[in-house]
Every structure is written in structure tokens, then in C-alpha cells.
Amino acid sequence: MMLPNREEILKSVIFKTSRSGGKGGQNVNKVSSKVELIFDLENASFFDTDEKTLLQSRLKNRLDNDGLLHIVSQEDRSQLLNKEKTIVKLIDLLRRSLEVQKKRRPTKIPKAVVQNRLKNKSVNADKKSSRKKPSLD
């Protein structure tokens, strides 16, 4: 798993800007500070077919019908800061999606734990049996 560098990623993305909602006063009606990053997973030359299939399966809920990944940022009033945030989000998302989890190896239950459990069971059984009414035998 080798993540491409920032420049390679920037060559394969498209940025769209629009007016952001929310705070900003009069400025909000004039400046297009909302940034949407569009990443085409199919045409990304720096991923091989295995990596692409892995990304598609892990990001299937985030891809649109055309197989494009959309990342939006509108937290800041600055278009440049929002652009940086979308790039960081994309790189982080790709890194987390390509991460291969280690296979879990089940461990044995220690003998002391098993013995302790059995001892507690027998103590509890004795306690409950002592509460019973005596039999008439």
C-alpha cells in the first residue's frame, strides 16, 4: 500500500466552488468560499486494480452513480483554507481505506482463569444448596 504524493492527487481532482451558507454577513453573498472536491477513482492512474477494488468496496456508500467521490468543506470563510481541508480529508480517507487490518489471532484462556471460574461456580453451588429445605429422608 503506497499512497501517492499530494501533487499526483491534485492532478486527478476537480474543484468546484460555490457560495457557502451560514455565518459571514454581507460577505457570504459575494464570495464563493464553499469548496467541493471531486475525485474520480476509476481514472486514478496511481492505484492498481486491486487497490481500486478495495477502495470501491470500502467507499461504496460515499461514491455517486458515476463512481466519483465528493468531499465538501465550508467551515472557513476562506476558499483557500476550505480547499486545503478537502485535500487533507481526501488523503486521510484514502489512507484509512487502504489500511489492511491485521488478522485477529485468538488466544488461549489461561489455566488459572479456568480454575478460578470453576472454583467460583462450586462455591456458588454450595451456597445455594445450603439454602434448600432439608429433605425428609
C-alpha positions in Angstrom: 0.0 0.0 0.0 1.7 3.2 -1.2 -0.3 6.4 -1.1 0.6 8.8 -3.9 2.0 12.2 -3.1 0.0 15.4 -2.9 0.9 16.6 -6.3 -0.3 13.4 -8.0 -3.6 13.6 -6.2 -4.1 17.2 -7.1 -3.6 16.4 -10.8 -6.5 14.0 -10.7 -9.1 16.0 -8.7 -11.6 18.7 -9.8 -12.6 21.6 -7.5 -16.0 23.3 -7.6 -16.7 26.4 -5.6 -20.0 27.9 -4.6 -21.5 30.3 -2.1 -21.4 28.9 1.4 -24.3 29.2 3.7 -24.2 30.2 7.4 -22.2 33.0 9.1 -20.4 35.7 7.2 -22.7 38.6 7.0 -22.6 40.6 3.8 -19.5 38.7 2.6 -21.5 35.5 2.3 -23.5 36.7 -0.7 -20.4 37.8 -2.7 -17.7 35.2 -2.1 -17.6 31.5 -3.2 -15.9 30.0 -0.2 -17.6 26.6 -0.2 -15.3 24.1 -1.9 -16.3 20.7 -3.3 -13.5 18.3 -4.3 -14.4 15.6 -6.9 -12.1 12.6 -7.2 -12.5 10.0 -10.0 -11.5 6.7 -8.5 -11.6 4.8 -11.8 -9.2 7.2 -13.7 -6.7 7.4 -10.8 -3.6 6.1 -12.5 -1.6 5.8 -9.3 -3.7 3.0 -7.9 -3.6 -0.6 -9.3 -6.7 -2.6 -9.9 -6.6 -4.4 -6.5 -6.3 -1.1 -4.7 -9.2 0.4 -6.8 -11.5 -2.6 -6.0 -10.6 -2.3 -2.3 -11.3 1.5 -2.3 -14.6 1.0 -4.2 -15.8 -1.7 -1.7 -14.9 0.4 1.3 -16.1 3.7 0.0 -19.2 2.4 -1.8 -21.5 4.5 0.4 -19.6 7.7 -0.4 -19.4 7.2 -4.2 -22.1 8.6 -6.5 -23.6 6.8 -9.5 -20.7 7.7 -11.8 -18.1 6.4 -9.3 -17.0 9.9 -8.2 -16.0 10.7 -4.6 -17.3 14.1 -3.4 -15.7 15.9 -0.4 -17.2 19.2 0.7 -15.7 21.8 3.1 -17.4 25.1 4.0 -16.2 25.6 7.6 -13.9 28.5 6.9 -14.7 31.8 5.3 -11.6 31.4 3.1 -11.8 29.4 -0.1 -8.1 28.5 0.2 -8.5 27.1 3.7 -11.5 25.1 2.6 -9.6 23.8 -0.4 -6.8 22.6 1.9 -9.3 20.9 4.2 -10.8 19.0 1.4 -7.4 17.8 0.2 -6.5 16.7 3.8 -9.8 14.9 4.1 -9.3 13.1 0.8 -5.7 11.9 1.7 -6.9 10.8 5.1 -9.9 8.9 3.7 -7.7 7.2 1.1 -5.1 6.2 3.7 -7.7 4.8 6.1 -9.5 2.9 3.3 -6.3 1.3 2.0 -5.2 0.2 5.5 -5.2 -3.6 5.9 -6.2 -4.7 9.3 -4.2 -7.5 11.0 -6.0 -10.8 11.3 -7.0 -11.5 14.9 -5.3 -14.4 16.4 -7.4 -16.0 19.1 -5.6 -16.5 22.4 -6.0 -19.5 24.8 -7.8 -18.9 28.1 -5.2 -19.2 30.9 -5.5 -22.2 33.2 -5.7 -20.1 36.3 -8.7 -18.2 34.9 -10.5 -21.5 34.1 -9.7 -22.9 37.6 -10.9 -19.7 39.3 -14.2 -19.8 37.3 -14.8 -23.4 38.2 -14.0 -22.8 41.9 -16.4 -19.8 42.0 -19.1 -22.0 40.4 -18.7 -24.7 43.0 -18.7 -22.1 45.9 -21.9 -20.6 44.5 -23.5 -24.1 44.1 -22.6 -24.9 47.7 -24.0 -21.6 48.9 -27.3 -22.2 47.0 -27.6 -25.9 48.1 -27.2 -24.8 51.8 -30.3 -22.6 51.4 -32.6 -25.5 50.4 -35.0 -27.1 52.8 -33.6 -30.3 54.3 -35.1 -33.5 52.8 -37.1 -35.9 55.0 -35.0 -38.9 54.2 
